[in-house]
Amino acid sequence: MKQPATFVRVSNYECTVPRELRLTDPFEPAGAAVGADATGPADDTTDRADDRLAEAVLTILRMARVLERIDAGVSPHQYRMLKLIVGGAERSARLAEKLAVAKPTLTSTADSLVAAGLAIRQAELGDRRVVRLCITPAGQAAIERADEAYASWFGNLLDHTGRGDQILADLLSLADAMTERHRARLAAEAAPVYETATPVPEAATPAQAAAAPSTAVQSAAQSAVQL
């Protein structure tokens, strides 16, 4: 027996037409649904990417907190400094650059290593104003103990993922990227800034040419006025 035809109206649209066959919401203005479909997935993808980045940052912070609680015999700050001077004595300025820490933090960490007998300060031959931090045999032994403690925890964590080698390679790539960005920033900060003099008309006298302000001076004056 033939089923009677069903007329689709606004009142029965949602209960008559399957969701996958609907072209638009009858209660929305024409084009509204199309616009939502066009931008919705991209926005959702961006949000998901931001959420994943935030989760990754939180994971790094969580790992740093765990590393701080590991009984390695030295603190993470002391460990980093010992690892830097184990290959040879380092000057304070060089250590501060590599560790990316402020001078007071550097001095405090170095003082704690010297007090514990893990490092000593030595004046450079020929210039006693330059002082280098050198590791001691006790400091070398402390590094070996800390290496074992940190490697044991982190190695077990990597093994648990089943992708330890890949994650380790990715982390080393991140370390290289951070080093490159840090060097590029230092190079940009050290780049010389050249002043360009304001063009002087050909008919200007020597006194007028000498009185012409440089571009840098003009910019500074304009900034002062804006402030």
C-alpha positions, -999 to +999 in steps of 0.1 A: +000+000+000+014+033-010+023+057+019+006+091+017+028+120+008+042+141+036+044+178+030+074+195+046+066+228+063+085+251+087+065+236+115+074+200+109+109+205+092+130+192+120+110+161+127+105+152+090+139+158+073+169+138+086+197+160+100+222+149+074+198+160+046+191+195+059+206+223+039+201+250+064+182+259+095+147+273+084+148+297+113+182+312+103+186+339+077+198+327+043+236+323+043+240+322+081+245+285+083+270+286+054+291+312+071+290+292+103+302+260+085+329+279+067+345+294+098+336+269+125+360+241+117+390+265+113+382+281+146+378+248+163+411+236+149+429+267+162+413+263+196+424+227+197+460+236+187+461+263+214+448+238+240+475+213+230+502+240+233+489+250+268+489+213+278+525+209+266+536+240+286+519+226+317+536+193+312+570+210+310+564+229+342+552+197+359+584+179+349+605+208+361+587+206+395+594+169+397+630+173+389+633+198+417+621+172+442+645+144+430+672+137+455+702+143+432+725+158+459+724+192+442+697+216+431+688+220+394+705+254+393+737+239+408+735+210+385+733+232+354+762+253+365+784+223+373+776+208+339+788+240+323+821+242+341+830+205+340+846+210+306+868+239+318+867+271+339+842+297+329+839+334+335+809+348+352+797+367+322+798+336+300+780+315+326+753+341+330+748+341+292+746+303+289+723+299+319+702+329+310+700+341+346+705+374+363+738+383+379+725+380+415+712+345+408+744+335+392+765+348+422+742+330+447+745+297+429+782+300+425+786+309+462+767+278+472+789+256+451+821+271+465+807+268+501+800+231+495+834+225+481+821+216+446+838+245+429+865+271+434+871+306+421+905+312+404+919+345+392+930+345+356+967+347+350+977+381+337+945+397+348+934+391+383+903+411+378+889+382+358+877+353+380+868+319+367+847+292+383+864+258+383+850+224+393+867+203+421+869+165+423+840+167+448+820+186+422+828+160+395+816+133+418+784+153+425+777+155+388+780+118+384+755+112+412+731+138+398+734+123+363+724+089+375+695+102+396+680+124+368+686+098+341+670+071+361+637+090+365+636+105+330+647+072+314+619+053+331+594+080+320+605+078+284+604+040+284+568+043+296+558+062+265+571+036+241+586+064+220+615+073+241+641+077+213+618+100+192+608+121+222+645+125+232+654+135+197+626+161+196+637+175+230+673+179+217+660+197+186+641+221+209+673+227+228+691+236+196+663+259+185+664+277+218+702+282+215+698+295+180+671+320+190+691+331+220+722+338+199+702+356+173+687+379+199+722+386+214+735+394+179+706+417+172+712+436+205+749+439+198+744+452+162+756+488+159+731+516+152+742+542+127+729+577+127+719+593+095+723+631+092+694+652+080+700+662+043+713+697+040+704+720+010+732+726-014+730+763-008+734+760+030+764+776+046+789+755+067+774+770+098+739+758+087+752+723+079+768+720+113+736+731+130+715+705+112+702+679+137+707+642+131+677+619+125+683+602+158+681+635+176+649+645+158+633+611+166+642+615+203+627+650+204+595+637+187+592+609+212+596+633+241+568+654+227+545+624+223+552+613+259 
